[in-house]
Amino acid sequence: MKKQIRTRQRIRQTLLLGSLLLFPVTMNYFSPYIVIDGAARGILTASLLVFGVQFISALFFGRLFCGWVCPAGALQDAT
């Protein structure tokens, strides 16, 4: 049982570290400014799709995104 927990935590920490290291590349997908700017121009942005997926997944899976993939979650775990 403890080995399963350690393995799951190692996978979680690896995903969090990867998302933290990729944050400079993916930060535009987490920008609400881009959603507003795209809406003002009549464009559906990928940032809006990311926020939509986060919202829908939060309804079904709770805090899964923040605990497993969010770059800010990695910073929180590090501190």
MODELLER restraints for C-alpha pairs under 7 A, 6 or more apart:
rsr = mdl.restraints
at = mdl.atoms
rsr.add(forms.Gaussian(group=physical.xy_distance, feature=features.Distance(at['CA:12:A'], at['CA:68:A']), mean=5.49, stdev=0.5))
rsr.add(forms.Gaussian(group=physical.xy_distance, feature=features.Distance(at['CA:15:A'], at['CA:68:A']), mean=6.47, stdev=0.5))
rsr.add(forms.Gaussian(group=physical.xy_distance, feature=features.Distance(at['CA:15:A'], at['CA:69:A']), mean=6.06, stdev=0.5))
rsr.add(forms.Gaussian(group=physical.xy_distance, feature=features.Distance(at['CA:16:A'], at['CA:68:A']), mean=5.99, stdev=0.5))
rsr.add(forms.Gaussian(group=physical.xy_distance, feature=features.Distance(at['CA:16:A'], at['CA:69:A']), mean=5.30, stdev=0.5))
rsr.add(forms.Gaussian(group=physical.xy_distance, feature=features.Distance(at['CA:16:A'], at['CA:70:A']), mean=6.61, stdev=0.5))
rsr.add(forms.Gaussian(group=physical.xy_distance, feature=features.Distance(at['CA:16:A'], at['CA:71:A']), mean=6.25, stdev=0.5))
rsr.add(forms.Gaussian(group=physical.xy_distance, feature=features.Distance(at['CA:16:A'], at['CA:73:A']), mean=7.00, stdev=0.5))
rsr.add(forms.Gaussian(group=physical.xy_distance, feature=features.Distance(at['CA:16:A'], at['CA:74:A']), mean=5.10, stdev=0.5))
rsr.add(forms.Gaussian(group=physical.xy_distance, feature=features.Distance(at['CA:17:A'], at['CA:74:A']), mean=6.23, stdev=0.5))
rsr.add(forms.Gaussian(group=physical.xy_distance, feature=features.Distance(at['CA:19:A'], at['CA:69:A']), mean=6.14, stdev=0.5))
rsr.add(forms.Gaussian(group=physical.xy_distance, feature=features.Distance(at['CA:19:A'], at['CA:70:A']), mean=6.62, stdev=0.5))
rsr.add(forms.Gaussian(group=physical.xy_distance, feature=features.Distance(at['CA:19:A'], at['CA:71:A']), mean=5.28, stdev=0.5))
rsr.add(forms.Gaussian(group=physical.xy_distance, feature=features.Distance(at['CA:20:A'], at['CA:71:A']), mean=4.44, stdev=0.5))
rsr.add(forms.Gaussian(group=physical.xy_distance, feature=features.Distance(at['CA:20:A'], at['CA:74:A']), mean=6.39, stdev=0.5))
rsr.add(forms.Gaussian(group=physical.xy_distance, feature=features.Distance(at['CA:23:A'], at['CA:71:A']), mean=6.61, stdev=0.5))
rsr.add(forms.Gaussian(group=physical.xy_distance, feature=features.Distance(at['CA:28:A'], at['CA:47:A']), mean=6.98, stdev=0.5))
rsr.add(forms.Gaussian(group=physical.xy_distance, feature=features.Distance(at['CA:29:A'], at['CA:46:A']), mean=6.42, stdev=0.5))
rsr.add(forms.Gaussian(group=physical.xy_distance, feature=features.Distance(at['CA:29:A'], at['CA:47:A']), mean=4.29, stdev=0.5))
rsr.add(forms.Gaussian(group=physical.xy_distance, feature=features.Distance(at['CA:29:A'], at['CA:50:A']), mean=6.61, stdev=0.5))
rsr.add(forms.Gaussian(group=physical.xy_distance, feature=features.Distance(at['CA:30:A'], at['CA:47:A']), mean=6.08, stdev=0.5))
rsr.add(forms.Gaussian(group=physical.xy_distance, feature=features.Distance(at['CA:31:A'], at['CA:47:A']), mean=6.62, stdev=0.5))
rsr.add(forms.Gaussian(group=physical.xy_distance, feature=features.Distance(at['CA:34:A'], at['CA:47:A']), mean=6.70, stdev=0.5))
rsr.add(forms.Gaussian(group=physical.xy_distance, feature=features.Distance(at['CA:35:A'], at['CA:45:A']), mean=6.22, stdev=0.5))
rsr.add(forms.Gaussian(group=physical.xy_distance, feature=features.Distance(at['CA:35:A'], at['CA:47:A']), mean=5.97, stdev=0.5))
rsr.add(forms.Gaussian(group=physical.xy_distance, feature=features.Distance(at['CA:35:A'], at['CA:48:A']), mean=5.45, stdev=0.5))
rsr.add(forms.Gaussian(group=physical.xy_distance, feature=features.Distance(at['CA:38:A'], at['CA:44:A']), mean=6.24, stdev=0.5))
rsr.add(forms.Gaussian(group=physical.xy_distance, feature=features.Distance(at['CA:38:A'], at['CA:45:A']), mean=6.01, stdev=0.5))
rsr.add(forms.Gaussian(group=physical.xy_distance, feature=features.Distance(at['CA:66:A'], at['CA:73:A']), mean=5.72, stdev=0.5))
rsr.add(forms.Gaussian(group=physical.xy_distance, feature=features.Distance(at['CA:67:A'], at['CA:73:A']), mean=6.05, stdev=0.5))
